[in-house]
């Protein structure tokens, strides 16, 4: 094959890629436009540069690992979003398409402190907090995320919210095309530099409050202990979590239904995949 023919083929490929990118952008914008018409739209804010980057990566880096970090206040709906993202991925016929890394699993062991205090009330009275970045081993979580992006297996810890015990190397996590990282501090300064997609889940305060107290009961916190921790949750969210909404690529509505989240993600995936599989847009 002559250099001339090689150059012509390269030019043709670039034209095809540009055509595909243009179509993906068009499809994504159409999905978002339809979402805005809903009574409870899922997308509250999205960065236009981010939409372009998604289309570019779908074409130019389609075999690379994608790290999606989903932050938000406690009980905002982060886990719901991740579960429905995973459901959408499960409809693919490919293995190892996603792995979930939860910030909650990386809480530092506080079982000794709880036993020494004798109760959650006494523990909180001592000034102990479960809701600051220092309570979570973010360095280990980042180390694990980097390893997964490099195609390596890791063993994540497991945390018991009732006893405050952390078990190291408890759960095998395999590398995958999509890594879903969710939690309070996944958009922390020390984490977000390795993230490809930064998502923030916004939910009104009163809704968060109701959800949080309902969940606190299942974690062994009721009465005064629950009230004391929620006060701390609100204060630390103001300092450490809410500011991360400003740097997010996408702000998600935490009030949408689980079914709508799954339907939206499926529609978005189809908007991209349909273009990649279109035989008319190929050489």
Secondary structure, 3 states (H helix, E strand, C coil): CCHHHHHHHHHHHHHHHHHHHHHHHHHHHHHHHHHHCCCCCCEEEECHHHHHHHHHHHHHCCCCCEEEEEEECCCCCHHHHHHHHHHHHHCCCCCCCEEEEEHHHHECCCHHHHHHHCCHHHHHHCCCCCCCHHHECHHHHHHHHHHHHCCCCEEEEEECCCCCCEEEEEEEECCCCEEEEECCCCCCCCCHHHCCEEEEEECCHHHHHHHHHHHHHHCCCCHHHHHHHHHHHHHHHHHHHHHHHHHCCEEEECCCCHHHHHHHHHHHHHHHHHHHCCHHHCC
